[in-house]
Amino acid sequence: MSGGAEEARLACRSGTWTVAGFPEASWILRPLFLLGAHLQTAIMQSRTRLTLLAAATAVVIYARYVRPWQLTWGATPDEVSRALPGDDLVTRPTFNATRAITIAAPPEEIWPWLIQVGLTRAGWYSYDILDNLGRRSARRIIPEFQNLAEGDVVPMSPDGKQGMRVHSMNAPHSMIWGTPGDTTWAWQLDPNPDGSTRLITRVHSRYRWLSPSIAFSAVIEFGDIWMMRKMLLNLRDRAEGRVGSHQDPCRRVTLRTSHLPR
């Protein structure tokens, strides 16, 4: 083998190349390699900064605009600030949501729809595929589910054994579910002069940041509004007779128009 070929072979093995008296190619390419590495690092840092900026922006938008809306959907400022039964059961709640809706029916006709809710019972009148195992929520009042009492569990598990316990009730005006010191769900039915009802619901919950239950708290934080909104709208439709046929349609028209000027 000639001397030049041998040098080329050795240069190839060592990762360097010489070309007719020019300096080694690695000496020339080294700055390019370093520049490429710096560019790659800069791009990764820029992506990280952009990701952090986007996350911070999303948090600010949620805290400033989305969260206040979802915590007070349908409720007036007075309803949000007023005291409700059970407010003292969870001190300094992390999650404090008050939602409300007007239903063209008296409390006595809304109450039966409310006390029969629950998984394995009448359902939640919400997104059945998510909270009722895909079974359609009841569209009628079910007599066997009208005996809810203090101490009973409003079921949220497929076996019907796990859920929120009824803490207290004052039929047909108020009811509180939950565990004092942890999470409560209150219902308030206030009759209006025109025969309709203002239905107010309030959820208080304290997040346990270092507990596995924080995953459930995250579901409440971001998903509760959509389920609650759907539930209230469907509860209204059922109580007003828009779903099923438990009420005289002439009476519903009277309720809806009785408050209009004559």
Backbone torsions as a table, in degrees:
resi	resn	phi	psi	omega
1	MET	NA	136.9	-178.9
2	SER	-68.9	162.1	-179.6
3	GLY	-63.5	-37.9	179.5
4	GLY	-65.9	-40.7	179.5
5	ALA	-65.5	-39.9	179.1
6	GLU	-63.4	-40.9	178.2
7	GLU	-62.5	-42.1	179.5
8	ALA	-62.9	-40.8	179.7
9	ARG	-63.7	-44.2	179.7
10	LEU	-65.7	-37.9	178.5
11	ALA	-65.0	-39.1	179.2
12	CYS	-63.2	-44.0	179.9
13	ARG	-62.5	-37.8	-176.3
14	SER	-84.2	-3.4	177.7
15	GLY	85.2	11.8	178.3
16	THR	-123.6	156.1	179.6
17	TRP	-132.4	140.9	173.3
18	THR	-118.2	141.9	-178.0
19	VAL	-129.2	104.0	171.1
20	ALA	41.3	55.3	172.8
21	GLY	88.6	-4.9	176.7
22	PHE	-79.1	157.6	177.3
23	PRO	-60.9	163.0	179.5
24	GLU	-57.0	139.8	-177.7
25	ALA	-63.3	-34.0	-179.4
26	SER	-62.4	-32.3	178.3
27	TRP	-66.5	-34.1	179.1
28	ILE	-76.8	-40.6	-174.5
29	LEU	-80.2	-19.5	-176.0
30	ARG	-54.9	-46.0	178.0
31	PRO	-60.4	-34.7	179.2
32	LEU	-66.7	-40.7	177.1
33	PHE	-61.9	-43.2	179.6
34	LEU	-64.5	-40.5	178.3
35	LEU	-62.7	-42.6	178.5
36	GLY	-61.9	-41.2	179.0
37	ALA	-64.2	-41.4	178.8
38	HIS	-64.4	-40.6	178.8
39	LEU	-63.7	-42.5	179.0
40	GLN	-61.9	-43.2	178.0
41	THR	-62.8	-42.7	-179.8
42	ALA	-63.3	-40.2	179.1
43	ILE	-64.3	-43.8	179.5
44	MET	-63.7	-40.9	178.0
45	GLN	-64.8	-39.4	179.0
46	SER	-64.2	-41.6	178.0
47	ARG	-63.1	-40.9	179.1
48	THR	-63.2	-44.4	179.7
49	ARG	-63.2	-42.2	179.4
50	LEU	-64.0	-39.9	178.3
51	THR	-63.6	-44.7	178.8
52	LEU	-64.9	-39.6	178.8
53	LEU	-64.6	-42.8	178.6
54	ALA	-63.7	-41.8	179.4
55	ALA	-64.3	-44.0	179.5
56	ALA	-63.4	-39.8	178.0
57	THR	-63.9	-42.8	178.9
58	ALA	-62.2	-41.1	178.9
59	VAL	-63.2	-43.8	-179.7
60	VAL	-63.8	-44.7	179.6
61	ILE	-63.2	-43.3	179.8
62	TYR	-63.3	-46.9	-177.3
63	ALA	-67.4	-35.6	-174.2
64	ARG	-84.4	-35.9	-172.3
65	TYR	-120.9	-49.9	-172.9
66	VAL	-72.2	-46.9	-175.4
67	ARG	-62.8	-47.0	177.1
68	PRO	-58.6	-37.1	178.3
69	TRP	-66.0	-47.6	-174.9
70	GLN	-71.9	-26.5	179.2
71	LEU	-78.7	-13.6	-175.5
72	THR	-131.4	24.2	-176.1
73	TRP	-54.9	125.2	175.7
74	GLY	78.1	-11.8	-174.9
75	ALA	-93.9	148.1	175.0
76	THR	-84.6	161.7	176.9
77	PRO	-56.2	-37.1	178.7
78	ASP	-65.9	-38.2	179.1
79	GLU	-69.3	-35.2	178.7
80	VAL	-66.3	-38.7	-175.1
81	SER	-89.0	-15.9	-176.6
82	ARG	-71.3	155.8	177.0
83	ALA	-81.4	141.7	175.7
84	LEU	-126.6	154.9	175.7
85	PRO	-55.5	133.4	178.5
86	GLY	95.1	-3.6	-179.9
87	ASP	-59.4	-29.2	-176.1
88	ASP	-84.0	-0.7	-175.7
89	LEU	-80.6	-24.5	176.9
90	VAL	-128.0	108.1	-178.1
91	THR	-83.4	140.2	179.4
92	ARG	47.2	60.2	-179.2
93	PRO	-66.2	140.7	174.3
94	THR	-73.1	-37.6	178.6
95	PHE	-112.5	117.5	-176.1
96	ASN	-133.5	94.6	-173.7
97	ALA	-116.3	129.8	175.5
98	THR	-124.3	116.3	178.0
99	ARG	-121.2	157.2	-176.2
100	ALA	-153.9	159.7	177.9
101	ILE	-156.0	149.0	175.8
102	THR	-96.2	131.4	-179.0
103	ILE	-121.2	129.3	-178.4
104	ALA	-79.9	64.5	177.9
105	ALA	-163.7	152.0	178.7
106	PRO	-75.3	161.9	-179.8
107	PRO	-53.8	-36.3	-178.1
108	GLU	-61.7	-25.7	-179.4
109	GLU	-95.3	-13.3	176.3
110	ILE	-89.2	-35.8	-174.9
111	TRP	-53.6	-46.9	-179.3
112	PRO	-60.1	-33.5	177.2
113	TRP	-68.6	-35.0	-175.2
114	LEU	-75.2	-43.7	-173.1
115	ILE	-77.6	-7.6	179.6
116	GLN	-97.7	4.0	-176.7
117	VAL	-70.7	163.2	176.4
118	GLY	131.6	151.1	174.6
119	LEU	-66.3	137.8	-173.2
120	THR	74.9	0.4	174.6
121	ARG	-114.7	-123.0	-177.1
122	ALA	-87.2	-2.2	-176.4
123	GLY	90.4	-170.3	-175.3
124	TRP	-115.9	4.0	-179.5
125	TYR	57.0	27.7	-176.4
126	SER	-120.3	-133.2	177.9
127	TYR	-89.1	95.8	-171.7
128	ASP	-58.6	-31.2	-179.4
129	ILE	-66.2	-23.4	-177.6
130	LEU	-98.3	-38.5	-172.1
131	ASP	-120.7	5.2	179.7
132	ASN	-137.4	28.7	177.6
133	LEU	56.5	28.3	177.9
134	GLY	82.0	-4.2	178.6
135	ARG	-82.9	141.2	-178.7
136	ARG	-69.9	132.3	176.9
137	SER	-63.3	152.0	-175.6
138	ALA	-59.3	143.1	175.9
139	ARG	-114.6	17.6	176.0
140	ARG	-148.0	162.2	175.2
141	ILE	-78.4	127.2	-175.4
142	ILE	-103.9	112.2	-174.7
143	PRO	-53.9	-39.9	-175.4
144	GLU	-70.5	-9.8	178.2
145	PHE	-107.7	20.1	-177.4
146	GLN	-98.9	7.8	-175.3
147	ASN	-105.6	27.6	178.8
148	LEU	-61.6	135.9	-177.2
149	ALA	-139.8	166.8	177.2
150	GLU	-57.6	135.2	-178.2
151	GLY	95.2	-18.0	177.3
152	ASP	-72.6	159.5	177.9
153	VAL	-101.9	129.3	170.1
154	VAL	-85.6	105.4	-167.2
155	PRO	-70.2	140.7	176.9
156	MET	-129.0	7.2	-179.8
157	SER	-118.9	156.1	-177.8
158	PRO	-58.0	-30.1	-180.0
159	ASP	-85.0	-3.5	177.3
160	GLY	75.6	9.4	-175.5
161	LYS	-102.7	-22.2	-178.2
162	GLN	-107.1	140.6	179.6
163	GLY	168.6	-151.3	-179.7
164	MET	-105.3	130.9	-178.9
165	ARG	-83.5	141.3	177.1
166	VAL	-71.5	114.0	-178.8
167	HIS	-81.2	-44.6	179.2
168	SER	-161.1	159.6	176.7
169	MET	-153.8	147.9	176.9
170	ASN	-135.7	81.9	-174.8
171	ALA	-65.4	140.6	-5.4
172	PRO	-103.2	41.7	-171.9
173	HIS	-112.2	-30.7	-178.5
174	SER	-155.1	154.5	178.7
175	MET	-157.4	142.8	180.0
176	ILE	-129.3	129.9	174.0
177	TRP	-112.3	159.8	168.9
178	GLY	121.4	-169.3	-177.2
179	THR	-119.1	116.5	178.3
180	PRO	-54.0	138.3	-179.7
181	GLY	86.4	-10.7	-177.6
182	ASP	-124.8	-72.7	-178.4
183	THR	-145.2	134.9	174.2
184	THR	-133.9	152.6	179.3
185	TRP	-133.5	112.1	-175.3
186	ALA	-108.5	146.4	176.3
187	TRP	-124.4	134.1	179.0
188	GLN	-132.3	126.7	179.8
189	LEU	-116.7	108.3	-178.4
190	ASP	-107.7	119.0	180.0
191	PRO	-71.8	144.4	175.2
192	ASN	-103.8	156.9	-179.0
193	PRO	-58.9	-27.6	-177.3
194	ASP	-84.1	5.4	179.2
195	GLY	95.0	-5.6	177.3
196	SER	-87.6	178.6	-177.9
197	THR	-133.6	139.5	170.9
198	ARG	-96.8	111.9	-179.9
199	LEU	-96.3	119.7	-179.2
200	ILE	-117.5	134.5	176.6
201	THR	-128.1	140.5	-177.3
202	ARG	-135.2	131.4	177.4
203	VAL	-115.6	124.4	173.7
204	HIS	-114.5	133.4	178.3
205	SER	-150.5	142.5	174.9
206	ARG	-107.4	122.7	179.7
207	TYR	-76.2	136.7	173.7
208	ARG	-102.9	92.8	-168.7
209	TRP	-61.2	-30.4	-177.0
210	LEU	-102.5	10.1	-178.6
211	SER	-103.9	151.4	174.8
212	PRO	-57.7	-21.5	-179.9
213	SER	-68.0	-7.8	179.4
214	ILE	-63.4	-25.2	176.7
215	ALA	-64.3	-42.3	176.9
216	PHE	-66.7	-36.2	178.1
217	SER	-63.4	-36.3	177.6
218	ALA	-65.1	-36.7	176.6
219	VAL	-63.2	-42.5	178.2
220	ILE	-62.9	-45.8	-175.8
221	GLU	-58.5	-45.8	-172.3
222	PHE	-103.6	-19.4	-175.9
223	GLY	-111.3	-16.4	-174.6
224	ASP	-60.3	-40.3	-175.8
225	ILE	-60.1	-41.1	-175.9
226	TRP	-70.1	-39.9	178.0
227	MET	-69.6	-42.5	-178.2
228	MET	-66.6	-44.1	179.4
229	ARG	-59.0	-47.0	179.6
230	LYS	-62.8	-40.5	-179.9
231	MET	-63.2	-46.3	-178.8
232	LEU	-64.1	-41.5	179.6
233	LEU	-65.0	-42.8	-179.8
234	ASN	-72.9	-33.1	175.0
235	LEU	-64.1	-41.7	175.9
236	ARG	-59.4	-47.5	-177.9
237	ASP	-62.0	-37.4	179.7
238	ARG	-70.7	-44.7	-178.6
239	ALA	-67.1	-30.5	179.3
240	GLU	-84.7	-4.1	178.1
241	GLY	83.6	14.2	177.2
242	ARG	-74.2	-21.3	176.3
243	VAL	-122.1	126.1	-176.7
244	GLY	83.8	-166.6	-175.6
245	SER	-148.1	54.4	-176.0
246	HIS	-93.0	-4.4	-172.0
247	GLN	-131.6	150.6	175.7
248	ASP	-69.3	120.8	-177.5
249	PRO	-61.4	-30.7	178.3
250	CYS	-64.7	-37.5	179.7
251	ARG	-67.5	-37.3	178.9
252	ARG	-63.2	-40.0	178.2
253	VAL	-63.4	-39.5	178.7
254	THR	-62.2	-44.0	-179.9
255	LEU	-62.1	-39.7	-174.8
256	ARG	-76.7	-22.4	-175.1
257	THR	-110.4	-5.3	-174.6
258	SER	-66.6	-21.0	-177.6
259	HIS	-90.2	-3.3	-177.9
260	LEU	-77.5	151.0	177.8
261	PRO	-60.6	141.9	179.7
262	ARG	-104.7	NA	NA
